[in-house]
C-alpha cells in the first residue's frame, strides 16, 4: 500500500471519474492509502481524450480535490 498525499491523483476528483461511485475510490479518499498496483483513468477534461492511465501517487497541475461520498 502507498500513502496518498494532497495533490496526488488518488485524491483528485478526476481519478477514476468515469466510475466515481466505486467503493475502492471512496476507500482511498477516506484512508489516503492505495494498492501499489492500482491504475485508473484520468478524467481531467483536457486529458480525457487521451485516456491517460495514472496511479494514485501520480500528479499534475490539474489537481482538483475530491470529496468522499
TORKOL-4160 file (C-alpha; in steps of 0.2 Angstrom, whole numbers, padded with zeros to 4 digits, m for minus):
69
<pt num="1" X="0000" Y="0000" Z="0000"/>
<pt num="2" X="0006" Y="0018" Z="m0004"/>
<pt num="3" X="0002" Y="0033" Z="0006"/>
<pt num="4" X="m0008" Y="0046" Z="m0005"/>
<pt num="5" X="m0005" Y="0065" Z="m0001"/>
<pt num="6" X="m0014" Y="0080" Z="m0006"/>
<pt num="7" X="m0010" Y="0085" Z="m0024"/>
<pt num="8" X="m0009" Y="0067" Z="m0030"/>
<pt num="9" X="m0021" Y="0058" Z="m0042"/>
<pt num="10" X="m0028" Y="0046" Z="m0029"/>
<pt num="11" X="m0036" Y="0061" Z="m0020"/>
<pt num="12" X="m0041" Y="0070" Z="m0036"/>
<pt num="13" X="m0059" Y="0072" Z="m0042"/>
<pt num="14" X="m0053" Y="0067" Z="m0060"/>
<pt num="15" X="m0045" Y="0050" Z="m0054"/>
<pt num="16" X="m0057" Y="0036" Z="m0059"/>
<pt num="17" X="m0070" Y="0049" Z="m0063"/>
<pt num="18" X="m0080" Y="0038" Z="m0075"/>
<pt num="19" X="m0085" Y="0027" Z="m0060"/>
<pt num="20" X="m0083" Y="0039" Z="m0045"/>
<pt num="21" X="m0096" Y="0029" Z="m0035"/>
<pt num="22" X="m0083" Y="0015" Z="m0034"/>
<pt num="23" X="m0081" Y="0008" Z="m0016"/>
<pt num="24" X="m0062" Y="0007" Z="m0019"/>
<pt num="25" X="m0061" Y="0025" Z="m0024"/>
<pt num="26" X="m0071" Y="0030" Z="m0009"/>
<pt num="27" X="m0059" Y="0020" Z="0002"/>
<pt num="28" X="m0044" Y="0028" Z="m0005"/>
<pt num="29" X="m0051" Y="0046" Z="m0001"/>
<pt num="30" X="m0055" Y="0040" Z="0017"/>
<pt num="31" X="m0039" Y="0031" Z="0021"/>
<pt num="32" X="m0027" Y="0040" Z="0010"/>
<pt num="33" X="m0020" Y="0023" Z="0006"/>
<pt num="34" X="m0020" Y="0014" Z="m0011"/>
<pt num="35" X="m0013" Y="m0003" Z="m0018"/>
<pt num="36" X="0004" Y="m0001" Z="m0026"/>
<pt num="37" X="m0003" Y="m0009" Z="m0042"/>
<pt num="38" X="m0019" Y="0001" Z="m0044"/>
<pt num="39" X="m0020" Y="0011" Z="m0061"/>
<pt num="40" X="m0035" Y="0020" Z="m0066"/>
<pt num="41" X="m0041" Y="0033" Z="m0080"/>
<pt num="42" X="m0039" Y="0052" Z="m0078"/>
<pt num="43" X="m0055" Y="0061" Z="m0082"/>
<pt num="44" X="m0047" Y="0078" Z="m0082"/>
<pt num="45" X="m0056" Y="0087" Z="m0097"/>
<pt num="46" X="m0040" Y="0092" Z="m0105"/>
<pt num="47" X="m0034" Y="0074" Z="m0104"/>
<pt num="48" X="m0049" Y="0063" Z="m0106"/>
<pt num="49" X="m0047" Y="0061" Z="m0125"/>
<pt num="50" X="m0030" Y="0054" Z="m0122"/>
<pt num="51" X="m0037" Y="0040" Z="m0110"/>
<pt num="52" X="m0022" Y="0043" Z="m0099"/>
<pt num="53" X="m0020" Y="0030" Z="m0086"/>
<pt num="54" X="m0012" Y="0035" Z="m0069"/>
<pt num="55" X="m0008" Y="0028" Z="m0052"/>
<pt num="56" X="m0014" Y="0036" Z="m0036"/>
<pt num="57" X="0003" Y="0043" Z="m0032"/>
<pt num="58" X="0004" Y="0052" Z="m0049"/>
<pt num="59" X="0000" Y="0070" Z="m0050"/>
<pt num="60" X="m0002" Y="0085" Z="m0062"/>
<pt num="61" X="m0006" Y="0104" Z="m0062"/>
<pt num="62" X="m0025" Y="0100" Z="m0065"/>
<pt num="63" X="m0027" Y="0093" Z="m0047"/>
<pt num="64" X="m0045" Y="0096" Z="m0040"/>
<pt num="65" X="m0048" Y="0089" Z="m0023"/>
<pt num="66" X="m0061" Y="0075" Z="m0022"/>
<pt num="67" X="m0074" Y="0073" Z="m0008"/>
<pt num="68" X="m0078" Y="0056" Z="m0001"/>
<pt num="69" X="m0096" Y="0051" Z="m0003"/>
